Amino acid sequence: MEDPKWKERVNPIQDGIIGLLSNLIGGSLLDSLLSKELLTDDQYDDLDKQKETKTEKNVAKSMLKMLKRRPSPSYDTFCEVLKVVDGGKDVLDALEVRGDAEGSADSGDDPFLKKFREISSKIGGFWEWIARCIKPKSLTEEEITEIKKNNRDDIRTQAYQMLLKWREKNGVKASPECLCSALVKEGKVSTATDIFGQALVDSCDN
């Protein structure tokens, strides 16, 4: 039976995940997937041949399609592979498993963190502005550029990665109040109200 976690965690952000995985195709990812039996020998050979004629993004798309067909717990095994391959951390971030992978500030019991996916869909069009003004520690221009580079043509995932990076830099100090204040400061009062409610917006505006 196919692992349902692929549908739950990958499908909503598949384009962004493929973009991130394409950066790993030239490295050790395929070898690691083969060693964990997530790819058969024939599938590995097929993907290796595709690398000669197709773009890395198309190879990543084919690879992901193969992985989704593997039975449970293929998703969890895939995440285990990402922990040890170069660049895998970025994919783990997008899949919301970085806290499990590296013990970062992320917490499965944190209600604010759980809202990051929803929030990213509402701030995608202006996430860069927020990244530059958000407190306590805003993102650097280098960090913003890296997020855009790793998630080309996927504004929602860029916004989500920005929130994760902000949380990584600030830990629990990366609070709803800080994000709300940044939205209000940038004139996005209606967005802040939609996300946090009028009471918090009023407190941030004072």
Residue frames as a rotation matrix with the C-alpha (Angstrom) as fourth column:
MET 1
0.575 0.818 0.000 0.00
0.818 -0.575 0.000 0.00
0.000 0.000 -1.000 0.00
GLU 2
-0.053 -0.588 0.807 1.31
0.505 -0.713 -0.486 3.44
0.861 0.382 0.335 -0.95
ASP 3
-0.549 -0.256 -0.796 2.41
0.832 -0.258 -0.491 5.60
-0.080 -0.932 0.355 1.96
PRO 4
0.455 0.849 0.269 -0.34
0.860 -0.497 0.113 8.24
0.230 0.180 -0.956 2.56
LYS 5
0.318 -0.385 -0.867 2.19
0.518 -0.695 0.498 10.71
-0.794 -0.607 -0.022 3.97
TRP 6
-0.717 -0.552 0.425 3.32
0.644 -0.292 0.707 11.53
-0.267 0.781 0.565 0.43
LYS 7
-0.145 0.773 0.618 -0.13
0.747 -0.324 0.580 12.88
0.649 0.545 -0.531 -0.35
GLU 8
0.690 0.489 -0.534 -0.47
0.723 -0.430 0.541 14.70
0.035 -0.759 -0.650 2.96
ARG 9
0.471 -0.594 -0.653 2.93
0.344 -0.558 0.756 16.37
-0.812 -0.580 -0.058 3.12
VAL 10
-0.592 -0.790 0.162 4.36
0.417 -0.127 0.900 16.53
-0.690 0.600 0.405 -0.38
ASN 11
-0.228 0.534 0.814 1.46
0.972 0.077 0.221 17.05
0.056 0.842 -0.537 -2.79
PRO 12
0.732 0.600 -0.322 0.45
0.622 -0.782 -0.044 20.51
-0.278 -0.168 -0.946 -1.45
ILE 13
0.608 -0.594 -0.527 3.94
-0.468 -0.804 0.368 21.90
-0.642 0.023 -0.767 -2.13
GLN 14
0.631 -0.341 0.697 5.11
0.504 0.863 -0.034 19.48
-0.590 0.373 0.716 -4.82
ASP 15
0.809 -0.328 0.488 6.49
0.336 -0.422 -0.842 22.10
0.482 0.845 -0.232 -7.23
GLY 16
0.624 -0.584 0.519 8.65
-0.736 -0.663 0.139 23.59
0.263 -0.468 -0.843 -4.49
ILE 17
0.547 -0.399 0.736 9.86
-0.317 0.715 0.623 20.18
-0.775 -0.574 0.265 -3.36
ILE 18
0.756 -0.258 0.602 10.81
0.630 0.537 -0.561 19.21
-0.179 0.803 0.568 -6.91
GLY 19
0.770 -0.473 0.428 12.77
-0.143 -0.782 -0.606 22.45
0.621 0.406 -0.670 -7.21
LEU 20
0.482 -0.587 0.651 14.69
-0.852 -0.142 0.503 21.66
-0.203 -0.797 -0.569 -4.03
LEU 21
0.583 -0.221 0.782 15.29
0.043 0.969 0.242 18.03
-0.811 -0.107 0.575 -5.00
SER 22
0.937 -0.224 0.267 16.64
0.281 0.032 -0.959 19.08
0.206 0.974 0.092 -8.40
ASN 23
0.548 -0.767 0.334 19.58
-0.759 -0.623 -0.187 20.65
0.352 -0.151 -0.924 -6.57
LEU 24
0.178 -0.436 0.882 20.44
-0.739 0.533 0.412 17.23
-0.649 -0.726 -0.227 -5.11
ILE 25
0.949 0.312 0.047 20.24
-0.204 0.722 -0.661 15.11
-0.240 0.617 0.749 -8.26
GLY 26
0.575 -0.788 -0.221 23.92
-0.338 0.017 -0.941 15.60
0.745 0.616 -0.257 -9.07
GLY 27
-0.147 -0.634 0.759 24.99
-0.968 -0.066 -0.243 14.51
0.205 -0.770 -0.604 -5.59
SER 28
-0.935 -0.349 -0.071 24.63
-0.315 0.903 -0.291 11.34
0.166 -0.250 -0.954 -3.55
LEU 29
-0.291 0.902 0.321 20.83
-0.876 -0.115 -0.469 11.35
-0.386 -0.417 0.823 -3.29
LEU 30
0.445 0.513 -0.734 20.14
-0.806 0.587 -0.078 8.58
0.390 0.626 0.675 -5.82
ASP 31
-0.376 -0.667 -0.643 22.83
-0.213 0.738 -0.641 6.34
0.902 -0.104 -0.420 -4.35
SER 32
-0.913 0.046 0.406 21.40
-0.406 -0.005 -0.914 6.84
-0.040 -0.999 0.023 -0.86
LEU 33
0.051 0.999 0.003 17.86
-0.963 0.050 -0.266 6.08
-0.266 0.011 0.964 -2.03
LEU 34
0.277 -0.037 -0.960 19.10
-0.564 0.803 -0.194 2.90
0.778 0.595 0.202 -3.69
SER 35
-0.719 -0.650 -0.247 20.92
-0.168 0.507 -0.845 1.78
0.675 -0.566 -0.474 -0.55
LYS 36
-0.762 0.520 0.386 17.72
-0.491 -0.076 -0.868 2.26
-0.422 -0.851 0.313 1.46
GLU 37
-0.829 0.395 0.397 15.76
0.527 0.789 0.315 0.27
-0.189 0.471 -0.862 -1.16
LEU 38
-0.041 0.800 -0.599 13.56
0.041 -0.597 -0.801 3.22
-0.998 -0.058 -0.008 -2.02
LEU 39
0.322 0.061 -0.945 14.66
-0.924 -0.198 -0.328 2.77
-0.207 0.978 -0.007 -5.62
THR 40
0.799 -0.099 0.594 15.08
0.164 0.985 -0.056 -0.52
-0.579 0.143 0.803 -7.44
ASP 41
-0.282 -0.948 0.146 18.18
0.365 0.035 0.931 -1.17
-0.888 0.315 0.336 -9.53
ASP 42
-0.254 0.256 0.933 16.14
0.966 0.031 0.255 -0.62
0.036 0.966 -0.255 -12.69
GLN 43
0.806 0.592 0.020 14.72
0.587 -0.803 0.104 2.66
0.078 -0.072 -0.994 -11.42
TYR 44
0.436 -0.745 -0.505 18.18
0.116 -0.510 0.852 3.86
-0.893 -0.430 -0.136 -10.42
ASP 45
-0.511 -0.648 0.564 19.54
0.613 0.185 0.768 3.02
-0.603 0.739 0.302 -13.88
ASP 46
0.164 0.681 0.713 16.59
0.964 -0.264 0.031 4.77
0.210 0.683 -0.700 -15.52
LEU 47
0.923 0.187 -0.336 17.12
0.298 -0.901 0.316 7.96
-0.244 -0.392 -0.887 -13.53
ASP 48
0.069 -0.982 -0.179 20.86
0.221 -0.159 0.962 7.83
-0.973 -0.106 0.206 -14.14
LYS 49
-0.468 -0.171 0.867 20.21
0.862 0.128 0.491 7.71
-0.195 0.977 0.087 -17.89
GLN 50
0.574 0.775 0.264 17.68
0.803 -0.596 0.005 10.55
0.161 0.210 -0.964 -17.64
LYS 51
0.523 -0.450 -0.724 20.41
0.302 -0.697 0.650 12.75
-0.797 -0.558 -0.229 -16.18
GLU 52
-0.526 -0.793 0.306 22.14
0.533 -0.028 0.846 12.66
-0.662 0.608 0.438 -19.56
THR 53
-0.685 0.306 0.661 19.19
0.639 -0.182 0.747 13.99
0.349 0.934 -0.071 -21.57
LYS 54
0.373 0.916 0.149 16.78
0.642 -0.371 0.671 15.73
0.670 -0.155 -0.726 -19.19
THR 55
-0.052 -0.317 0.947 16.98
-0.434 -0.847 -0.307 18.69
0.899 -0.427 -0.093 -16.85
GLU 56
-0.912 -0.344 -0.222 17.62
0.055 0.434 -0.899 18.01
0.406 -0.833 -0.377 -13.18
LYS 57
-0.588 0.769 0.250 14.13
-0.737 -0.383 -0.557 19.26
-0.333 -0.512 0.792 -12.41
ASN 58
0.263 0.695 -0.669 12.57
-0.883 0.453 0.123 16.68
0.389 0.558 0.733 -14.74
VAL 59
-0.377 -0.467 -0.800 14.72
-0.058 0.874 -0.482 13.93
0.924 -0.135 -0.356 -13.24
ALA 60
-0.976 0.031 0.213 13.62
-0.215 -0.101 -0.971 14.99
-0.008 -0.994 0.106 -9.77
LYS 61
-0.156 0.986 -0.059 9.99
-0.978 -0.163 -0.132 14.87
-0.139 0.037 0.990 -10.90
SER 62
0.212 0.170 -0.962 10.44
-0.521 0.853 0.035 11.32
0.827 0.494 0.269 -12.22
MET 63
-0.724 -0.578 -0.376 12.22
0.034 0.515 -0.856 10.26
0.689 -0.633 -0.353 -9.04
LEU 64
-0.788 0.470 0.397 9.47
-0.575 -0.333 -0.748 11.66
-0.220 -0.818 0.532 -6.81
LYS 65
0.174 0.876 -0.450 6.86
-0.955 0.261 0.139 9.82
0.239 0.406 0.882 -8.84
MET 66
-0.075 -0.301 -0.951 8.74
-0.141 0.947 -0.289 6.56
0.987 0.113 -0.113 -8.28
LEU 67
-0.926 -0.375 0.030 9.10
-0.063 0.076 -0.995 7.18
0.371 -0.924 -0.094 -4.56
LYS 68
-0.437 0.841 0.318 5.40
-0.895 -0.371 -0.249 7.84
-0.092 -0.394 0.915 -4.10
ARG 69
0.325 0.574 -0.751 4.65
-0.686 0.690 0.231 4.35
0.651 0.440 0.619 -5.36
ARG 70
-0.608 -0.630 -0.483 6.70
-0.087 0.658 -0.748 2.72
0.790 -0.413 -0.454 -2.64
PRO 71
0.332 0.795 -0.507 4.80
0.459 0.333 0.824 1.21
0.824 -0.506 -0.254 0.31
SER 72
0.662 -0.027 0.749 4.76
-0.596 -0.624 0.505 2.68
0.454 -0.781 -0.429 3.80
PRO 73
0.641 0.116 -0.759 7.00
0.469 -0.842 0.267 3.75
-0.608 -0.527 -0.594 5.57
SER 74
0.164 -0.647 0.744 8.71
0.973 -0.019 -0.230 5.04
0.163 0.762 0.627 2.42
TYR 75
0.646 0.110 0.756 8.12
0.151 -0.988 0.015 8.70
0.748 0.104 -0.655 3.34
ASP 76
0.936 -0.290 0.199 9.80
-0.269 -0.223 0.937 8.37
-0.227 -0.931 -0.287 6.73
THR 77
0.426 -0.813 0.398 12.70
0.694 0.576 0.433 6.48
-0.581 0.092 0.809 5.16
PHE 78
0.357 -0.216 0.909 13.02
0.749 -0.516 -0.417 9.23
0.559 0.829 -0.022 2.56
CYS 79
0.851 -0.004 0.525 13.32
-0.251 -0.881 0.400 11.78
0.461 -0.473 -0.751 5.36
GLU 80
0.764 -0.625 0.163 16.00
0.125 0.390 0.912 9.67
-0.633 -0.676 0.376 7.00
VAL 81
0.243 -0.659 0.712 17.96
0.968 0.210 -0.136 9.81
-0.060 0.722 0.689 3.73
LEU 82
0.555 0.044 0.831 17.57
0.355 -0.916 -0.189 13.59
0.752 0.400 -0.524 3.56
LYS 83
0.983 -0.181 -0.003 19.17
-0.063 -0.359 0.931 13.93
-0.170 -0.916 -0.364 6.99
VAL 84
0.376 -0.901 0.216 22.50
0.283 0.333 0.899 12.65
-0.882 -0.277 0.381 5.69
VAL 85
0.122 -0.344 0.931 22.76
0.992 0.043 -0.114 13.94
-0.001 0.938 0.346 2.10
ASP 86
-0.795 -0.472 -0.382 24.18
0.458 -0.879 0.134 17.36
-0.399 -0.069 0.914 1.27
GLY 87
-0.885 0.464 0.037 21.37
-0.356 -0.726 0.588 19.88
0.299 0.508 0.808 0.81
GLY 88
-0.495 0.728 -0.474 18.77
0.540 0.686 0.488 17.60
0.680 -0.014 -0.733 2.35
LYS 89
-0.691 0.181 -0.700 18.13
0.618 -0.354 -0.702 20.05
-0.375 -0.917 0.133 5.17
ASP 90
-0.861 0.371 -0.348 16.36
-0.462 -0.857 0.230 22.47
-0.213 0.359 0.909 2.82
VAL 91
-0.488 0.702 -0.518 13.94
-0.220 0.476 0.852 19.76
0.845 0.530 -0.077 1.73
LEU 92
-0.482 0.271 -0.834 13.32
0.798 0.529 -0.289 18.76
0.362 -0.805 -0.471 5.34
ASP 93
-0.896 0.150 -0.418 12.52
0.087 -0.864 -0.496 22.38
-0.435 -0.481 0.761 6.17
ALA 94
-0.685 0.638 -0.352 9.88
-0.684 -0.396 0.612 22.48
0.251 0.660 0.708 3.46
LEU 95
-0.250 0.573 -0.781 8.38
0.035 0.811 0.584 19.22
0.968 0.118 -0.223 4.68
GLU 96
0.311 0.384 0.869 8.11
-0.748 -0.465 0.474 20.50
0.586 -0.797 0.142 8.26
VAL 97
0.902 -0.045 -0.430 10.29
0.250 0.866 0.433 17.74
0.353 -0.498 0.792 9.68
ARG 98
0.125 -0.943 0.309 13.41
-0.088 -0.320 -0.943 19.71
0.988 0.090 -0.123 10.45
GLY 99
0.239 0.018 0.971 12.63
-0.934 -0.269 0.235 19.70
0.265 -0.963 -0.047 14.15
ASP 100
0.923 0.114 0.367 12.74
-0.222 0.938 0.265 15.91
-0.314 -0.326 0.892 14.15
ALA 101
0.782 -0.623 0.033 15.84
0.358 0.405 -0.841 15.85
0.511 0.669 0.540 11.97
GLU 102
-0.159 -0.957 0.244 18.07
0.414 -0.289 -0.863 18.27
0.896 -0.036 0.442 13.83
GLY 103
0.020 0.200 -0.980 16.38
1.000 -0.003 0.020 19.27
0.001 -0.980 -0.200 17.07
SER 104
-0.720 -0.255 0.645 15.89
0.371 -0.928 0.047 22.86
0.587 0.273 0.762 15.95
ALA 105
-0.928 0.366 0.073 13.52
-0.293 -0.595 -0.749 25.37
-0.231 -0.716 0.659 17.51
ASP 106
-0.357 0.844 -0.400 10.58
-0.636 0.095 0.766 23.76
0.685 0.527 0.503 15.66
SER 107
-0.896 0.136 0.423 8.11
-0.280 0.565 -0.776 21.90
-0.345 -0.814 -0.468 17.87
GLY 108
-0.762 0.640 -0.103 5.23
0.300 0.489 0.819 19.67
0.574 0.593 -0.565 16.90
ASP 109
-0.119 0.728 -0.675 3.30
0.992 0.068 -0.102 21.06
-0.028 -0.682 -0.731 19.90
ASP 110
-0.737 -0.226 -0.637 3.79
0.276 -0.961 0.022 24.71
-0.617 -0.160 0.771 18.94
PRO 111
0.236 0.932 0.275 0.46
0.706 0.030 -0.707 26.08
-0.667 0.361 -0.651 17.63
PHE 112
0.496 -0.117 -0.861 2.16
-0.400 -0.911 -0.107 29.11
-0.771 0.397 -0.498 16.05
LEU 113
-0.605 -0.792 -0.085 4.58
-0.499 0.293 0.816 26.92
-0.621 0.536 -0.572 14.11
LYS 114
-0.503 0.488 0.713 1.69
0.586 0.799 -0.134 24.79
-0.635 0.351 -0.688 12.90
LYS 115
0.575 0.770 -0.277 0.17
0.356 -0.540 -0.763 27.92
-0.737 0.340 -0.584 11.35
PHE 116
-0.299 -0.796 -0.526 3.24
-0.186 -0.492 0.851 28.68
-0.936 0.352 -0.001 9.23
ARG 117
-0.754 0.046 0.656 1.82
0.596 0.468 0.652 26.87
-0.277 0.882 -0.381 6.21
GLU 118
0.295 0.947 0.124 -1.43
0.948 -0.274 -0.162 28.83
-0.120 0.166 -0.979 6.40
ILE 119
0.490 -0.161 -0.857 0.38
0.170 -0.946 0.275 32.11
-0.855 -0.281 -0.436 7.04
SER 120
-0.573 -0.819 0.014 2.74
0.144 -0.084 0.986 31.60
-0.806 0.567 0.167 4.11
SER 121
-0.389 0.504 0.771 -0.22
0.921 0.231 0.314 31.42
-0.020 0.832 -0.554 1.72
LYS 122
0.663 0.738 -0.123 -1.35
0.745 -0.667 0.013 34.86
-0.072 -0.100 -0.992 2.92
ILE 123
0.619 -0.503 -0.603 1.97
-0.137 -0.825 0.548 36.72
-0.774 -0.257 -0.579 2.86
GLY 124
0.258 -0.567 0.782 3.50
0.771 0.609 0.187 35.22
-0.583 0.555 0.594 -0.28
GLY 125
0.616 0.070 0.784 3.23
0.699 -0.507 -0.504 38.38
0.362 0.859 -0.362 -2.35
PHE 126
0.592 -0.380 0.711 5.22
-0.359 -0.914 -0.190 40.50
0.722 -0.143 -0.677 0.11
TRP 127
0.903 -0.214 -0.371 7.26
0.418 0.631 0.654 38.07
0.094 -0.746 0.659 2.17
GLU 128
-0.006 -0.980 0.198 10.54
0.822 -0.118 -0.558 39.80
0.570 0.159 0.806 1.29
TRP 129
-0.011 0.069 0.998 9.36
-0.262 -0.963 0.064 43.04
0.965 -0.260 0.029 2.91
ILE 130
0.880 0.411 0.239 8.42
-0.347 0.211 0.914 41.17
0.325 -0.887 0.328 6.04
ALA 131
0.664 -0.677 -0.317 11.74
0.695 0.716 -0.072 39.29
0.276 -0.172 0.946 6.08
ARG 132
-0.208 -0.822 0.531 13.67
0.530 -0.551 -0.644 42.56
0.822 0.147 0.551 6.15
CYS 133
-0.271 0.140 0.952 11.74
-0.504 -0.863 -0.016 44.27
0.820 -0.485 0.304 8.95
ILE 134
0.679 0.627 -0.383 10.61
-0.041 0.553 0.832 41.43
0.733 -0.549 0.401 11.22
LYS 135
-0.060 -0.640 0.766 12.03
-0.897 -0.301 -0.323 41.35
0.437 -0.707 -0.556 14.75
PRO 136
0.728 -0.556 -0.402 14.02
0.033 -0.557 0.830 40.38
-0.685 -0.617 -0.387 16.78
LYS 137
-0.414 -0.906 -0.083 16.49
-0.157 -0.019 0.987 39.26
-0.897 0.422 -0.134 14.10
SER 138
0.620 0.622 -0.479 15.40
-0.549 -0.092 -0.831 39.88
-0.561 0.778 0.285 10.53
LEU 139
0.639 -0.375 0.671 16.76
0.598 0.791 -0.127 37.93
-0.483 0.483 0.730 7.56
THR 140
-0.225 -0.795 -0.563 19.88
-0.060 -0.565 0.823 39.07
-0.972 0.219 0.080 5.75
GLU 141
0.323 0.289 -0.901 19.91
-0.865 -0.295 -0.405 39.81
-0.383 0.911 0.155 2.04
GLU 142
-0.653 -0.631 -0.418 22.02
-0.736 0.658 0.158 36.68
0.176 0.411 -0.895 1.55
GLU 143
-0.807 0.408 0.426 19.41
0.067 0.780 -0.622 34.55
-0.586 -0.474 -0.657 3.31
ILE 144
0.206 0.916 -0.344 16.60
-0.326 -0.267 -0.907 36.07
-0.923 0.299 0.244 1.25
THR 145
0.040 -0.284 -0.958 18.51
-0.998 -0.060 -0.024 35.45
-0.051 0.957 -0.286 -1.98
GLU 146
-0.903 -0.429 0.033 19.18
-0.430 0.903 -0.014 31.84
-0.024 -0.026 -0.999 -0.98
ILE 147
-0.399 0.846 0.354 15.50
0.069 0.413 -0.908 31.21
-0.914 -0.339 -0.223 -0.29
LYS 148
0.437 0.566 -0.699 14.53
-0.621 -0.371 -0.690 32.62
-0.650 0.736 0.189 -3.70
LYS 149
-0.305 -0.667 -0.679 17.23
-0.949 0.277 0.154 30.60
0.085 0.691 -0.717 -5.43
ASN 150
-0.964 -0.146 0.220 16.14
-0.196 0.955 -0.222 27.32
-0.178 -0.257 -0.950 -3.84
ASN 151
-0.344 0.919 0.190 12.43
0.583 0.368 -0.725 27.87
-0.736 -0.138 -0.662 -4.49
ARG 152
-0.943 -0.070 -0.325 12.18
-0.192 -0.682 0.705 29.53
-0.272 0.728 0.630 -7.87
ASP 153
-0.641 0.738 -0.209 8.63
-0.394 -0.083 0.915 30.20
0.658 0.669 0.344 -9.13
ASP 154
-0.016 0.648 -0.762 7.07
0.643 0.590 0.488 29.12
0.766 -0.481 -0.426 -5.83
ILE 155
-0.290 -0.084 0.953 6.18
-0.330 -0.926 -0.182 32.22
0.899 -0.367 0.241 -3.81
ARG 156
0.714 0.644 0.274 4.27
-0.485 0.173 0.857 30.32
0.505 -0.745 0.436 -1.14
THR 157
0.724 -0.514 -0.459 7.20
0.629 0.765 0.136 28.03
0.282 -0.388 0.878 -0.39
GLN 158
-0.273 -0.815 0.512 9.54
0.426 -0.579 -0.695 31.04
0.863 0.028 0.505 -0.35
ALA 159
0.070 0.397 0.915 7.33
-0.632 -0.693 0.348 32.66
0.772 -0.603 0.202 2.29
TYR 160
0.942 0.305 -0.139 7.22
-0.121 0.695 0.709 29.44
0.312 -0.651 0.692 4.27
GLN 161
0.334 -0.905 -0.262 11.00
0.796 0.420 -0.436 29.04
0.505 -0.063 0.861 4.15
MET 162
-0.279 -0.372 0.885 11.36
-0.078 -0.910 -0.407 32.64
0.957 -0.182 0.225 5.32
LEU 163
0.550 0.578 0.603 9.22
-0.659 -0.143 0.738 31.89
0.513 -0.803 0.303 8.37
LEU 164
0.901 -0.259 -0.349 11.26
0.368 0.883 0.293 28.78
0.232 -0.392 0.890 9.15
LYS 165
-0.052 -0.977 0.206 14.54
0.658 -0.189 -0.729 30.69
0.751 0.097 0.653 8.82
TRP 166
-0.085 0.121 0.989 13.21
-0.475 -0.877 0.067 33.46
0.876 -0.464 0.132 11.07
ARG 167
0.871 0.446 0.208 12.17
-0.407 0.414 0.815 30.86
0.277 -0.794 0.541 13.65
GLU 168
0.611 -0.719 -0.331 15.56
0.667 0.693 -0.275 29.17
0.427 -0.053 0.903 13.40
LYS 169
-0.260 -0.784 0.564 17.38
0.346 -0.621 -0.703 32.46
0.901 0.012 0.433 14.07
ASN 170
-0.396 0.186 0.899 15.18
-0.608 -0.787 -0.105 33.57
0.688 -0.588 0.425 16.95
GLY 171
-0.907 0.088 -0.412 13.75
0.308 0.804 -0.509 30.47
0.286 -0.589 -0.756 18.59
VAL 172
-0.156 0.918 -0.364 10.73
0.988 0.142 -0.067 31.15
-0.010 -0.370 -0.929 20.81
LYS 173
-0.446 -0.045 -0.894 11.37
0.242 -0.968 -0.072 34.89
-0.862 -0.248 0.442 20.47
ALA 174
-0.967 0.223 -0.122 9.92
-0.168 -0.199 0.965 34.53
0.191 0.954 0.230 16.96
SER 175
-0.705 0.706 -0.076 6.44
0.347 0.249 -0.904 35.15
-0.619 -0.664 -0.420 18.29
PRO 176
-0.008 0.803 0.595 3.00
0.999 -0.021 0.041 35.89
0.046 0.595 -0.802 16.82
GLU 177
0.668 0.256 -0.699 3.34
0.433 -0.897 0.084 39.41
-0.606 -0.359 -0.710 18.22
CYS 178
-0.293 -0.877 -0.382 6.56
0.009 -0.402 0.916 39.99
-0.956 0.265 0.126 16.27
LEU 179
-0.764 0.048 0.643 5.06
0.626 0.292 0.723 38.83
-0.153 0.955 -0.253 12.99
CYS 180
0.320 0.947 0.029 1.87
0.945 -0.316 -0.085 40.76
-0.072 0.054 -0.996 13.60
SER 181
0.422 -0.238 -0.875 3.87
0.207 -0.914 0.349 43.92
-0.883 -0.328 -0.336 14.29
ALA 182
-0.687 -0.726 0.035 5.86
0.151 -0.096 0.984 43.46
-0.711 0.681 0.176 11.08
LEU 183
-0.424 0.621 0.660 2.65
0.902 0.220 0.372 43.11
0.086 0.753 -0.653 9.06
VAL 184
0.616 0.671 -0.412 1.14
0.727 -0.686 -0.031 46.21
-0.304 -0.280 -0.911 10.64
LYS 185
0.033 -0.718 -0.696 4.36
0.111 -0.689 0.716 48.16
-0.993 -0.101 0.057 10.09
GLU 186
-0.888 -0.399 0.226 4.26
0.222 0.056 0.973 47.28
-0.401 0.915 0.039 6.39
GLY 187
-0.614 0.702 -0.360 0.63
-0.750 -0.661 -0.008 48.40
-0.244 0.265 0.933 6.13
LYS 188
-0.605 0.376 -0.702 -0.79
-0.208 0.777 0.595 44.87
0.769 0.506 -0.391 5.87
VAL 189
-0.713 0.345 0.610 -3.34
-0.686 -0.164 -0.709 45.41
-0.145 -0.924 0.353 8.63
SER 190
0.346 0.919 -0.188 -6.10
-0.938 0.342 -0.058 43.39
0.011 0.196 0.980 6.97
THR 191
0.193 -0.374 -0.907 -3.74
-0.272 0.868 -0.416 40.44
0.943 0.327 0.066 6.50
ALA 192
-0.836 -0.532 0.136 -2.62
-0.234 0.121 -0.965 40.66
0.496 -0.838 -0.225 10.13
THR 193
-0.351 0.798 0.491 -6.24
-0.902 -0.146 -0.407 40.76
-0.253 -0.585 0.771 11.26
ASP 194
0.489 0.534 -0.690 -7.12
-0.751 0.660 -0.022 37.76
0.443 0.529 0.724 9.12
ILE 195
-0.087 -0.646 -0.759 -4.24
-0.041 0.763 -0.645 35.75
0.995 -0.025 -0.093 10.61
PHE 196
-0.805 -0.478 -0.351 -4.18
0.329 0.133 -0.935 36.89
0.493 -0.869 0.050 14.23
GLY 197
0.128 0.915 -0.382 -7.48
0.959 -0.016 0.283 38.60
0.252 -0.403 -0.880 14.97
GLN 198
0.456 0.171 0.873 -8.37
0.248 -0.967 0.061 42.18
0.855 0.189 -0.484 15.81
ALA 199
0.997 -0.017 -0.078 -7.28
0.072 -0.230 0.970 42.10
-0.034 -0.973 -0.228 19.45
LEU 200
0.305 -0.952 0.032 -3.64
0.746 0.260 0.613 41.25
-0.592 -0.163 0.790 18.68
VAL 201
-0.051 -0.277 0.960 -3.55
0.872 -0.480 -0.092 43.74
0.486 0.833 0.266 15.80
ASP 202
0.765 0.390 0.513 -4.79
0.116 -0.866 0.486 46.50
0.633 -0.313 -0.708 18.10
SER 203
0.861 -0.482 -0.165 -2.07
0.190 0.003 0.982 45.69
-0.472 -0.876 0.094 20.63
CYS 204
0.028 -0.880 0.474 0.60
0.932 0.194 0.305 45.68
-0.361 0.433 0.826 17.92
ASP 205
0.130 0.122 0.984 -0.61
0.729 -0.685 -0.011 49.01
0.673 0.718 -0.177 16.57
ASN 206
0.959 0.275 0.068 -0.22
0.143 -0.677 0.722 50.76
0.245 -0.683 -0.688 19.94
